[in-house]
Amino acid sequence: MSDEHPEEGYTGEATLVFETEEVPVQVDLRGFFQPIDGRYHWYGRITENAQVTALVEAGARSAVLRTPEGEATGTLTDPDPWGRYRVGGISTPPFTPA
């Protein structure tokens, strides 16, 4: 079985920057370049965080995700059964691609 999209990523500390609030989080991020649309797709999970849950439940769905390697605007989706939010974007990722 071949891997059609070799993935790159980042795992560790990050900051989610909502309009007026910065929330320290732990993330596990991955991404790959999609040759069909010519853009980089990145995504991952944010470890369960009560402050992130409160902000998303209040309507926040977009935030800047900062890591020590970079930053990018991402969209948050509904939580999984363990309270982790998925985040993703199509742009330069918030980590250094290999």
N, C-alpha and C positions, 0 to 999 in steps of 0.2 A: 504494500500500500504506500503510495507516495503522498507527500504533503504538498498540496497544490499551492498553499500560501505559507511560506516560512514565516513564523511569527517572531517578533522582537518584543521586549517589554521592560517593565520596571515594577519592583515590589518594594514597598517601604513607606516612609512618612511623606505626607503631602498636605496641602492646604486647599480647602474649597473656599473660594471667594464669591459670596453671594453679593447682592447690591451693596449692603452696608456691613456685612458680617464676614469674618474669616473664621473658619472652623478647621482645626487640625484633625487630620484623618489618617488612616492606614489604607493603602490601596494595593491592588494587584492588577496591573495593566498589561495589555498586549496590543499588537497592531501589525498591520501589513499594508504594503502598497498594492492597490488593485489596478492592474493594467487596463482593465476594461473601461473604467471611468477616469483613469489617470490621477487618482487621488489616494492619499494615505488614510486608512480607516483604523481608528484606535478605539479601544473599549476596555472595560474592566469592572471590578467590584470594589466598593467602599465598605470597609469593615463596619459592622453595626455601630451606630453613633446616634445617641438621643437627640443631639442638636440638629443633625442633618435630617432626622425623621421629622422633627418639629417644623423645620423650614420647608421641607417638601410638602408636608400636610397642610401648611399655610399657603401653598401655591407656587413655591419656588421650584423651577424645573431646569433652569440653566445656571451655570456657575463657571468661573474660571478655576481650573485645576492646576495648582502649582506643585512642582516637585523640585528637588535640587537640580534637576537637569533641564527644566523648562516649564512653560505654561501653555495652556490651550483652553478654549471655551468648549464645554461639554454639556450634554443634556443628561439629566437623571431620569430614570424610569422607575416603575413601581418596585418595591422591595421584594426580595425572595423570601421564602419561609423563615430564614434565619435573620431577617432584618437588614440584610446587606443591599444597598442600592447599586444598580448597574449604571455606569456612566460611559459615555462614548461621544465621539465626534469624528468629523471628516476634515482633517487639516493637518498641519504640522503637529505632531503629538507632544504631550507634556514630558517626554523622555527622549533620550538620544537614540534614534534608530541605529542599529548595527551597520 
